[in-house]
Amino acid sequence: MQAALELIGNDLRLVEEQFRKDLASDVPLIRKVGEYVLSSGGKRIRPIMLLLAARLCNYTGPQAISLASVVEFIHTATLLHDDVVDSATLRRGQASANTLWGNEASVLIGDFLFSKSFSLMVAAGSLDVLRVLSQATTVIAEGEVQQLLYTGDLNLTEENYIGVVRAKTAVLLSAACQCGAILGDVPPAQEQALAEFGMELGIAFQLMDDLLDYTASEAEFGKSIGHDLDEGKLTLPLIHALRQCSPQEHDQIASVVHKEDGLTPDEFVRVAELTRRHGGIDYTIARARSCVEACHRHLAVFPDGACKQALLELAEYVVTRNR
């Protein structure tokens, strides 16, 4: 992350200022909750990607700042809604907004952030940017619903799971990169290359997030470990383990996934151990690493330079992070 921060650190500070301007509302609770979530330690991966992509495409104008704020607003809105759907109590190591202010406030303020995002997109004055980001928000919603339909499905395939990851997480990172390319008015091949770079990086990011649910401590992860399993959500480490385990072990996992009265620490440890034993951890790391290799291929259409190197280092950071 250091290379990226050295290049765009000042722009990121301007983005932080823009967040607060964009949270302006006559309803005090909106600003209070919005600032709480936006200030709770997020890595700003999406704004960083948009700013670096714009720089890579030789754009240095002010629209990059406002659009970087927009993509973080969209992301924050999805977090508010996700935590309500998942009954989450922690987010980035702090109490989630729905824990502090209730589900109703979290949903409605998430709606405000979505609505505000669209008004800011329109103000940017680019129909191409509006098209890319509005399509992304639609796909995100579809991914959330698809994930809900797959809850508890022990026959979930890797292909279908990656489809959910693309929709729920990766599409916004892809859109952030593509918006940077649109601002730079680069040829279609380079715009597509940046969109694909963002998609692959987004998949790798989510796969490592899936992995941390099984391997990190709660303090490192910033949210409750084992929460996906407790909610009946199958992620890639477990999907792979289910393909490799014995029928008896499959039944043991099924009994935990379908349990209705909450996951115990012993049950989580048992499933996590089966996941490790059958290669789910190593397989997920290898799959994320292959996404990063694809990131390198997509950026080959750009000349070498500091911005390109920073984007590639950001991809490497994604697969080595521990939180």
C-alpha positions as CSV (number, residue, x, y, z in Angstrom):
1,M,0.0,0.0,0.0
2,Q,2.9,2.4,0.7
3,A,3.7,3.1,-3.0
4,A,0.0,4.0,-3.6
5,L,-0.1,6.3,-0.6
6,E,3.1,8.1,-1.6
7,L,1.6,8.8,-5.0
8,I,-1.9,9.8,-4.1
9,G,-1.8,10.6,-0.4
10,N,-2.8,14.2,-0.8
11,D,-5.7,13.2,-3.1
12,L,-6.9,10.7,-0.5
13,R,-7.0,13.5,2.1
14,L,-9.1,15.5,-0.3
15,V,-11.4,12.5,-0.7
16,E,-11.8,12.4,3.1
17,E,-12.8,16.0,3.1
18,Q,-15.2,15.3,0.2
19,F,-16.8,12.5,2.2
20,R,-17.8,15.0,4.9
21,K,-19.1,17.6,2.4
22,D,-21.2,14.9,0.7
23,L,-22.7,13.8,4.0
24,A,-24.4,17.2,4.4
25,S,-28.0,16.7,5.6
26,D,-30.6,18.5,7.7
27,V,-31.1,15.2,9.5
28,P,-28.3,14.9,12.2
29,L,-28.5,11.1,12.5
30,I,-27.5,10.7,8.8
31,R,-24.2,12.6,9.4
32,K,-23.6,10.9,12.7
33,V,-24.0,7.3,11.4
34,G,-22.3,8.1,8.0
35,E,-19.2,9.6,9.6
36,Y,-19.1,6.7,12.1
37,V,-19.0,4.1,9.3
38,L,-16.7,6.1,7.0
39,S,-14.3,6.8,9.8
40,S,-14.1,3.3,11.2
41,G,-10.8,2.3,9.6
42,G,-11.6,1.2,6.1
43,K,-8.7,0.7,3.8
44,R,-10.2,2.9,1.0
45,I,-9.2,0.3,-1.6
46,R,-11.9,1.5,-4.0
47,P,-11.0,5.2,-3.9
48,I,-7.3,4.3,-4.2
49,M,-7.9,2.2,-7.3
50,L,-9.9,5.0,-9.0
51,L,-7.3,7.6,-8.2
52,L,-4.4,5.4,-9.4
53,A,-6.3,4.3,-12.5
54,A,-7.0,8.0,-13.4
55,R,-3.4,8.9,-12.8
56,L,-2.3,5.9,-14.9
57,C,-4.5,7.3,-17.7
58,N,-2.9,10.8,-17.3
59,Y,-6.0,12.4,-15.7
60,T,-5.2,14.9,-13.0
61,G,-8.5,16.9,-12.8
62,P,-10.8,17.3,-9.8
63,Q,-13.5,14.8,-10.9
64,A,-11.3,11.9,-9.7
65,I,-11.7,13.2,-6.1
66,S,-15.5,13.4,-6.3
67,L,-15.9,10.0,-8.0
68,A,-13.5,8.4,-5.5
69,S,-15.9,9.7,-2.8
70,V,-18.9,8.3,-4.7
71,V,-17.5,4.7,-4.9
72,E,-16.8,4.8,-1.2
73,F,-20.3,6.0,-0.5
74,I,-21.7,3.1,-2.6
75,H,-19.4,0.6,-0.7
76,T,-20.5,2.1,2.6
77,A,-24.2,1.8,1.7
78,T,-23.7,-1.9,0.9
79,L,-21.9,-2.5,4.3
80,L,-24.8,-0.9,6.2
81,H,-27.3,-3.2,4.4
82,D,-25.0,-6.3,4.6
83,D,-24.7,-6.0,8.4
84,V,-28.4,-5.8,8.8
85,V,-29.0,-8.9,6.5
86,D,-26.2,-10.8,8.3
87,S,-27.1,-9.7,11.8
88,A,-23.5,-8.6,12.2
89,T,-22.3,-7.1,15.5
90,L,-18.8,-6.1,14.5
91,R,-17.4,-4.1,11.5
92,R,-13.7,-3.2,11.3
93,G,-13.2,-4.1,14.9
94,Q,-16.0,-1.8,16.1
95,A,-19.6,-2.2,16.9
96,S,-21.6,-2.2,13.7
97,A,-24.0,0.6,12.9
98,N,-27.0,-1.6,13.3
99,T,-25.8,-2.6,16.7
100,L,-25.6,1.0,17.9
101,W,-28.5,2.6,16.1
102,G,-30.7,-0.3,15.0
103,N,-31.6,-2.0,11.8
104,E,-34.1,0.6,10.6
105,A,-31.6,3.5,10.8
106,S,-28.9,1.4,9.1
107,V,-31.1,0.5,6.2
108,L,-32.5,4.0,5.7
109,I,-29.1,5.7,6.0
110,G,-27.7,3.1,3.5
111,D,-30.5,4.2,1.2
112,F,-29.5,7.8,1.7
113,L,-25.9,7.0,0.7
114,F,-27.1,5.2,-2.4
115,S,-29.4,8.1,-3.4
116,K,-26.7,10.7,-2.7
117,S,-24.2,8.7,-4.8
118,F,-26.5,8.9,-7.8
119,S,-26.9,12.7,-7.5
120,L,-23.1,13.0,-7.2
121,M,-22.7,10.8,-10.3
122,V,-25.0,13.1,-12.3
123,A,-23.1,16.1,-11.1
124,A,-19.9,14.6,-12.5
125,G,-21.4,15.2,-15.9
126,S,-20.3,12.0,-17.6
127,L,-22.9,9.6,-19.0
128,D,-20.3,6.9,-19.3
129,V,-19.4,7.1,-15.6
130,L,-23.1,7.1,-14.7
131,R,-23.6,4.0,-16.9
132,V,-20.7,2.1,-15.3
133,L,-21.6,2.9,-11.7
134,S,-25.3,2.5,-12.1
135,Q,-24.8,-0.9,-13.7
136,A,-22.4,-1.8,-10.9
137,T,-25.0,-1.0,-8.2
138,T,-27.6,-3.1,-9.9
139,V,-25.2,-6.1,-10.2
140,I,-24.3,-5.7,-6.5
141,A,-27.9,-6.0,-5.5
142,E,-28.3,-9.0,-7.7
143,G,-25.3,-10.6,-6.1
144,E,-26.7,-10.0,-2.6
145,V,-29.9,-11.7,-3.5
146,Q,-28.1,-14.6,-5.2
147,Q,-25.9,-15.1,-2.1
148,L,-29.1,-15.3,0.0
149,L,-30.5,-18.0,-2.3
150,Y,-27.3,-20.0,-1.9
151,T,-27.4,-20.0,1.9
152,G,-26.9,-23.4,3.3
153,D,-26.5,-25.0,-0.2
154,L,-23.8,-27.7,0.3
155,N,-23.9,-28.3,-3.5
156,L,-22.8,-24.8,-4.3
157,T,-20.2,-25.0,-7.0
158,E,-17.0,-22.9,-7.2
159,E,-18.2,-21.4,-10.5
160,N,-21.5,-20.2,-8.9
161,Y,-19.7,-18.9,-5.9
162,I,-17.2,-16.9,-8.0
163,G,-20.2,-15.5,-9.8
164,V,-21.5,-14.2,-6.5
165,V,-18.1,-12.8,-5.6
166,R,-17.9,-11.0,-9.0
167,A,-21.3,-9.4,-8.5
168,K,-21.2,-8.7,-4.8
169,T,-17.6,-7.4,-4.4
170,A,-15.5,-7.3,-7.5
171,V,-17.8,-5.4,-9.8
172,L,-17.4,-2.2,-7.7
173,L,-13.6,-2.4,-7.8
174,S,-13.8,-3.0,-11.5
175,A,-16.1,0.0,-11.9
176,A,-13.7,2.2,-9.9
177,C,-10.8,1.4,-12.2
178,Q,-13.0,1.8,-15.3
179,C,-14.1,5.2,-14.1
180,G,-10.5,6.3,-13.8
181,A,-10.0,5.2,-17.4
182,I,-13.1,7.1,-18.6
183,L,-11.8,10.2,-16.9
184,G,-8.5,9.7,-18.8
185,D,-10.3,9.2,-22.1
186,V,-8.1,6.3,-23.0
187,P,-8.7,3.9,-25.9
188,P,-11.4,1.2,-25.4
189,A,-8.7,-1.6,-25.0
190,Q,-7.1,0.2,-22.1
191,E,-10.4,1.0,-20.5
192,Q,-11.4,-2.7,-20.7
193,A,-8.0,-3.8,-19.4
194,L,-8.4,-1.6,-16.3
195,A,-12.0,-2.9,-15.8
196,E,-10.7,-6.5,-16.0
197,F,-7.8,-5.6,-13.6
198,G,-10.3,-4.3,-11.1
199,M,-12.4,-7.4,-11.4
200,E,-9.6,-9.8,-10.8
201,L,-8.3,-7.8,-7.9
202,G,-11.8,-7.7,-6.5
203,I,-12.1,-11.5,-6.7
204,A,-8.7,-11.9,-5.0
205,F,-9.8,-9.5,-2.3
206,Q,-12.9,-11.4,-1.5
207,L,-11.2,-14.8,-1.5
208,M,-8.7,-13.6,1.0
209,D,-11.6,-12.2,3.1
210,D,-13.2,-15.7,2.9
211,L,-9.9,-17.2,4.1
212,L,-9.5,-14.8,7.0
213,D,-12.9,-16.0,8.3
214,Y,-11.1,-19.3,9.0
215,T,-7.6,-18.2,9.8
216,A,-7.5,-14.8,11.5
217,S,-8.1,-13.9,15.0
218,E,-11.2,-11.7,15.7
219,A,-8.9,-8.8,16.6
220,E,-7.0,-9.1,13.3
221,F,-10.1,-9.6,11.1
222,G,-12.2,-6.8,12.6
223,K,-15.4,-8.8,12.6
224,S,-16.6,-12.0,14.1
225,I,-14.6,-15.0,12.8
226,G,-16.8,-17.9,11.8
227,H,-19.7,-15.6,11.0
228,D,-20.1,-16.8,7.4
229,L,-20.3,-20.4,8.6
230,D,-22.8,-19.4,11.4
231,E,-25.0,-17.7,8.7
232,G,-24.9,-20.8,6.5
233,K,-22.7,-19.1,3.9
234,L,-20.4,-21.4,2.0
235,T,-17.2,-19.7,0.8
236,L,-14.3,-21.1,-1.3
237,P,-12.2,-22.8,1.5
238,L,-15.2,-24.8,2.6
239,I,-16.5,-25.5,-0.9
240,H,-13.1,-27.0,-1.8
241,A,-13.0,-29.1,1.4
242,L,-16.5,-30.5,0.7
243,R,-15.2,-31.7,-2.6
244,Q,-12.4,-33.6,-0.9
245,C,-13.8,-34.9,2.3
246,S,-15.3,-38.3,3.2
247,P,-19.1,-38.8,3.3
248,Q,-18.9,-38.9,7.1
249,E,-17.0,-35.6,7.2
250,H,-19.5,-34.2,4.7
251,D,-22.3,-35.0,7.1
252,Q,-20.4,-33.4,10.0
253,I,-20.1,-30.2,8.1
254,A,-23.7,-30.3,7.0
255,S,-24.9,-30.6,10.6
256,V,-23.0,-27.4,11.5
257,V,-24.1,-25.5,8.4
258,H,-27.7,-26.3,8.9
259,K,-27.7,-25.8,12.6
260,E,-30.4,-23.3,13.6
261,D,-29.4,-22.4,17.2
262,G,-26.0,-20.8,16.7
263,L,-22.5,-22.0,16.1
264,T,-20.4,-23.0,19.1
265,P,-16.6,-22.4,19.2
266,D,-16.0,-26.2,19.2
267,E,-18.1,-26.6,16.1
268,F,-16.2,-23.8,14.3
269,V,-12.9,-25.3,15.2
270,R,-13.9,-28.7,14.0
271,V,-15.1,-27.4,10.6
272,A,-12.0,-25.1,10.3
273,E,-9.7,-28.1,10.9
274,L,-11.5,-30.2,8.3
275,T,-11.2,-27.2,5.9
276,R,-7.4,-27.0,6.5
277,R,-6.9,-30.8,6.3
278,H,-8.5,-31.0,2.9
279,G,-6.6,-28.2,1.4
280,G,-9.3,-25.5,1.5
281,I,-6.9,-22.8,2.8
282,D,-4.1,-23.6,0.3
283,Y,-6.5,-23.9,-2.6
284,T,-8.1,-20.5,-1.8
285,I,-4.6,-18.8,-1.6
286,A,-3.6,-20.4,-4.9
287,R,-6.9,-19.2,-6.5
288,A,-6.3,-15.6,-5.3
289,R,-2.7,-15.7,-6.5
290,S,-3.9,-16.7,-10.0
291,C,-6.2,-13.6,-9.9
292,V,-3.2,-11.4,-9.1
293,E,-1.2,-13.0,-12.0
294,A,-4.2,-12.0,-14.2
295,C,-3.9,-8.5,-12.9
296,H,-0.3,-8.3,-14.2
297,R,-1.4,-9.5,-17.6
298,H,-4.2,-6.9,-17.9
299,L,-1.9,-4.0,-17.1
300,A,0.6,-5.1,-19.7
301,V,-1.1,-2.8,-22.2
302,F,0.1,0.2,-20.2
303,P,3.7,1.5,-20.1
304,D,5.8,0.9,-17.0
305,G,5.7,3.7,-14.5
306,A,5.0,4.6,-10.9
307,C,1.2,4.3,-11.1
308,K,1.3,1.0,-12.8
309,Q,3.7,-0.3,-10.2
310,A,1.5,1.0,-7.4
311,L,-1.5,-0.8,-8.8
312,L,0.4,-4.1,-9.1
313,E,1.7,-3.7,-5.5
314,L,-1.8,-3.1,-4.4
315,A,-2.8,-6.4,-5.9
316,E,0.1,-8.1,-4.1
317,Y,-1.0,-6.5,-0.8
318,V,-4.5,-8.0,-1.3
319,V,-3.1,-11.6,-1.1
320,T,-0.7,-11.0,1.7
321,R,-2.9,-9.0,4.1
322,N,-3.9,-10.5,7.5
323,R,-6.9,-8.3,8.1
